[in-house]
């Protein structure tokens, strides 16, 4: 069970990092379009 919870936590951290990266990409594109 402990290992399973660790795996889930890693997946959540990865998805959070992906979301942050995608958000930065969208913001960068938005700024590029604004210029």
N, C-alpha and C positions, 0 to 999 in steps of 0.2 A: 504493500500500500504506500509506504513512504516513497519508494522509487517512482511509483505511478504519479504521486502528487508532484514530485520534482519534475518529471517529464511535462506534466501539464503546466507547471509554473514556467518552464523554459519556453513552451509554445506561446504562452501569453506574453512573455517578455519579447519574444521574437516578433509577434504580431504588433506589439506596441511600437517596437523599433521600426517596423515596416510602415506602420501608419504615420509615424513622425517623419520618416524619409519621404513618403508620398506627399504629406502635407507641405514639406519644404519644397518639393518639386513643383507642386501646384502653385505655391506662392511665388516661386521663381518665375514660372511661366506667366503668371498674372502680371508681375512687374515688367517682364519683357514685353508683354502685349501692351501694357500701359504706356511704354516708351515709344 
